[in-house]
Amino acid sequence: MYCTLKMLYPQFLYNCLEFEYNNSPLKIHHSERRLRRIPLYTQVATAGFGNYLDDQDAQIRELVAPEEASFAVRISGDSMEPLIHDGDIVFVHRQSEIASGEIGIFSLNGESFCKVWDNRGGIAKLISLNQSYKPIRLNPSDRLLTHGKVLL
């Protein structure tokens, strides 16, 4: 019996970890980086309560950025800690949709946010990593624009 459990334990552990990963609301994929010229928005995206992100407020900067990054934005607030901190610059791949569990830059009713997108169970939410912030549940009347996926 002991030998059987000893042999099955690694598979059991792997299955548990795989289950947790697949059911986690957060999905992280790391990107390779190199020095390149990229638009950096001067208006911050909020990891907190929301700011405005305007296409006119971008400066071309030379930054070490992932190849697939379309633009960069500075983060304001602590709602995405411990992963993203106040003042951090995040790189974003411009795309109109992201998968549930990915971190994105969004405009919700005109205000910009850096949050985790979650639409599991048919309920759309923007979620903070910092547990001090409640999820933002979306209503049918809300105007949500996905600017893109944050590249970590």
Contacts in CASP RR format, 6 or more apart in sequence:
PFRMAT RR
TARGET T0000
AUTHOR 0000-0000-0000
METHOD contacts of the structure
MODEL  1
MYCTLKMLYPQFLYNCLEFEYNNSPLKIHHSERRLRRIPLYTQVATAGFG
NYLDDQDAQIRELVAPEEASFAVRISGDSMEPLIHDGDIVFVHRQSEIAS
GEIGIFSLNGESFCKVWDNRGGIAKLISLNQSYKPIRLNPSDRLLTHGKV
LL
24 101 0 8 1.000
25 100 0 8 1.000
25 101 0 8 1.000
25 116 0 8 1.000
25 118 0 8 1.000
25 120 0 8 1.000
25 127 0 8 1.000
26 101 0 8 1.000
26 103 0 8 1.000
26 116 0 8 1.000
26 129 0 8 1.000
27 99 0 8 1.000
27 101 0 8 1.000
27 102 0 8 1.000
28 83 0 8 1.000
28 103 0 8 1.000
28 152 0 8 1.000
29 152 0 8 1.000
30 152 0 8 1.000
31 66 0 8 1.000
31 67 0 8 1.000
31 68 0 8 1.000
31 69 0 8 1.000
31 91 0 8 1.000
31 151 0 8 1.000
31 152 0 8 1.000
32 66 0 8 1.000
32 67 0 8 1.000
33 64 0 8 1.000
33 65 0 8 1.000
33 66 0 8 1.000
33 67 0 8 1.000
34 64 0 8 1.000
34 65 0 8 1.000
34 67 0 8 1.000
35 62 0 8 1.000
35 63 0 8 1.000
35 64 0 8 1.000
35 65 0 8 1.000
36 62 0 8 1.000
36 63 0 8 1.000
36 64 0 8 1.000
36 65 0 8 1.000
36 67 0 8 1.000
37 60 0 8 1.000
37 61 0 8 1.000
37 62 0 8 1.000
38 60 0 8 1.000
38 61 0 8 1.000
38 62 0 8 1.000
38 63 0 8 1.000
38 65 0 8 1.000
38 69 0 8 1.000
38 70 0 8 1.000
38 71 0 8 1.000
38 72 0 8 1.000
38 91 0 8 1.000
39 58 0 8 1.000
39 59 0 8 1.000
39 60 0 8 1.000
39 61 0 8 1.000
39 70 0 8 1.000
39 71 0 8 1.000
39 72 0 8 1.000
40 58 0 8 1.000
40 59 0 8 1.000
40 60 0 8 1.000
40 61 0 8 1.000
40 63 0 8 1.000
40 71 0 8 1.000
40 72 0 8 1.000
40 73 0 8 1.000
40 74 0 8 1.000
40 89 0 8 1.000
41 53 0 8 1.000
41 54 0 8 1.000
41 57 0 8 1.000
41 58 0 8 1.000
41 71 0 8 1.000
41 72 0 8 1.000
41 73 0 8 1.000
41 74 0 8 1.000
42 57 0 8 1.000
42 58 0 8 1.000
42 59 0 8 1.000
42 74 0 8 1.000
43 51 0 8 1.000
43 52 0 8 1.000
43 53 0 8 1.000
43 54 0 8 1.000
43 57 0 8 1.000
43 73 0 8 1.000
43 112 0 8 1.000
44 51 0 8 1.000
44 73 0 8 1.000
44 74 0 8 1.000
44 75 0 8 1.000
44 76 0 8 1.000
44 87 0 8 1.000
44 112 0 8 1.000
45 51 0 8 1.000
45 53 0 8 1.000
45 73 0 8 1.000
45 74 0 8 1.000
45 75 0 8 1.000
45 76 0 8 1.000
45 90 0 8 1.000
45 105 0 8 1.000
45 112 0 8 1.000
45 113 0 8 1.000
45 114 0 8 1.000
46 75 0 8 1.000
46 76 0 8 1.000
46 77 0 8 1.000
46 79 0 8 1.000
46 111 0 8 1.000
46 112 0 8 1.000
46 113 0 8 1.000
46 114 0 8 1.000
47 75 0 8 1.000
47 76 0 8 1.000
47 77 0 8 1.000
47 78 0 8 1.000
47 79 0 8 1.000
47 80 0 8 1.000
47 81 0 8 1.000
47 84 0 8 1.000
47 86 0 8 1.000
47 113 0 8 1.000
47 114 0 8 1.000
47 115 0 8 1.000
47 128 0 8 1.000
47 130 0 8 1.000
48 76 0 8 1.000
48 77 0 8 1.000
48 78 0 8 1.000
48 79 0 8 1.000
48 113 0 8 1.000
48 128 0 8 1.000
48 133 0 8 1.000
49 111 0 8 1.000
50 108 0 8 1.000
50 111 0 8 1.000
50 112 0 8 1.000
50 113 0 8 1.000
51 76 0 8 1.000
51 111 0 8 1.000
51 112 0 8 1.000
52 110 0 8 1.000
52 111 0 8 1.000
52 112 0 8 1.000
53 73 0 8 1.000
53 105 0 8 1.000
53 107 0 8 1.000
53 112 0 8 1.000
53 147 0 8 1.000
58 71 0 8 1.000
61 72 0 8 1.000
63 72 0 8 1.000
63 89 0 8 1.000
63 91 0 8 1.000
65 72 0 8 1.000
65 91 0 8 1.000
66 91 0 8 1.000
66 93 0 8 1.000
66 151 0 8 1.000
68 93 0 8 1.000
68 151 0 8 1.000
69 91 0 8 1.000
69 92 0 8 1.000
69 93 0 8 1.000
69 151 0 8 1.000
70 92 0 8 1.000
70 93 0 8 1.000
70 94 0 8 1.000
70 148 0 8 1.000
71 91 0 8 1.000
71 92 0 8 1.000
71 94 0 8 1.000
72 89 0 8 1.000
72 90 0 8 1.000
72 91 0 8 1.000
72 92 0 8 1.000
73 89 0 8 1.000
73 90 0 8 1.000
73 92 0 8 1.000
73 105 0 8 1.000
73 112 0 8 1.000
73 114 0 8 1.000
74 87 0 8 1.000
74 88 0 8 1.000
74 89 0 8 1.000
75 84 0 8 1.000
75 85 0 8 1.000
75 86 0 8 1.000
75 87 0 8 1.000
75 88 0 8 1.000
75 89 0 8 1.000
75 90 0 8 1.000
75 114 0 8 1.000
76 86 0 8 1.000
76 87 0 8 1.000
77 86 0 8 1.000
77 87 0 8 1.000
78 85 0 8 1.000
78 86 0 8 1.000
78 130 0 8 1.000
78 132 0 8 1.000
79 114 0 8 1.000
79 115 0 8 1.000
79 128 0 8 1.000
79 129 0 8 1.000
79 130 0 8 1.000
79 132 0 8 1.000
79 133 0 8 1.000
80 103 0 8 1.000
80 114 0 8 1.000
80 115 0 8 1.000
80 128 0 8 1.000
80 129 0 8 1.000
80 130 0 8 1.000
81 129 0 8 1.000
81 130 0 8 1.000
82 129 0 8 1.000
82 130 0 8 1.000
83 103 0 8 1.000
83 129 0 8 1.000
83 152 0 8 1.000
84 90 0 8 1.000
84 103 0 8 1.000
84 114 0 8 1.000
84 129 0 8 1.000
84 150 0 8 1.000
90 105 0 8 1.000
90 114 0 8 1.000
90 150 0 8 1.000
90 151 0 8 1.000
90 152 0 8 1.000
91 150 0 8 1.000
91 151 0 8 1.000
92 104 0 8 1.000
92 105 0 8 1.000
92 147 0 8 1.000
92 148 0 8 1.000
92 149 0 8 1.000
92 150 0 8 1.000
92 151 0 8 1.000
93 148 0 8 1.000
93 149 0 8 1.000
93 151 0 8 1.000
94 147 0 8 1.000
94 148 0 8 1.000
95 146 0 8 1.000
95 148 0 8 1.000
95 149 0 8 1.000
96 146 0 8 1.000
96 148 0 8 1.000
97 146 0 8 1.000
98 104 0 8 1.000
98 117 0 8 1.000
98 146 0 8 1.000
98 148 0 8 1.000
98 149 0 8 1.000
99 117 0 8 1.000
100 117 0 8 1.000
100 118 0 8 1.000
100 119 0 8 1.000
100 120 0 8 1.000
101 116 0 8 1.000
101 117 0 8 1.000
101 118 0 8 1.000
102 116 0 8 1.000
102 117 0 8 1.000
102 149 0 8 1.000
102 150 0 8 1.000
103 114 0 8 1.000
103 115 0 8 1.000
103 116 0 8 1.000
103 117 0 8 1.000
103 149 0 8 1.000
103 150 0 8 1.000
103 152 0 8 1.000
104 114 0 8 1.000
104 115 0 8 1.000
104 116 0 8 1.000
104 117 0 8 1.000
104 146 0 8 1.000
104 147 0 8 1.000
104 148 0 8 1.000
104 149 0 8 1.000
104 150 0 8 1.000
105 112 0 8 1.000
105 113 0 8 1.000
105 114 0 8 1.000
105 146 0 8 1.000
105 147 0 8 1.000
105 148 0 8 1.000
105 150 0 8 1.000
106 112 0 8 1.000
106 113 0 8 1.000
106 114 0 8 1.000
106 115 0 8 1.000
106 117 0 8 1.000
106 126 0 8 1.000
106 144 0 8 1.000
106 145 0 8 1.000
106 146 0 8 1.000
106 147 0 8 1.000
107 113 0 8 1.000
107 143 0 8 1.000
107 144 0 8 1.000
107 145 0 8 1.000
107 147 0 8 1.000
108 126 0 8 1.000
108 136 0 8 1.000
108 138 0 8 1.000
108 142 0 8 1.000
108 143 0 8 1.000
108 144 0 8 1.000
108 145 0 8 1.000
109 142 0 8 1.000
109 143 0 8 1.000
110 143 0 8 1.000
110 145 0 8 1.000
112 147 0 8 1.000
113 126 0 8 1.000
113 136 0 8 1.000
114 150 0 8 1.000
115 126 0 8 1.000
115 127 0 8 1.000
115 128 0 8 1.000
115 136 0 8 1.000
116 126 0 8 1.000
116 127 0 8 1.000
116 128 0 8 1.000
116 129 0 8 1.000
117 126 0 8 1.000
117 127 0 8 1.000
117 146 0 8 1.000
118 124 0 8 1.000
118 125 0 8 1.000
118 126 0 8 1.000
118 127 0 8 1.000
118 135 0 8 1.000
119 125 0 8 1.000
123 137 0 8 1.000
124 137 0 8 1.000
124 138 0 8 1.000
124 144 0 8 1.000
125 135 0 8 1.000
125 136 0 8 1.000
125 137 0 8 1.000
125 138 0 8 1.000
126 135 0 8 1.000
126 136 0 8 1.000
126 138 0 8 1.000
127 135 0 8 1.000
127 136 0 8 1.000
128 134 0 8 1.000
128 135 0 8 1.000
138 144 0 8 1.000
END
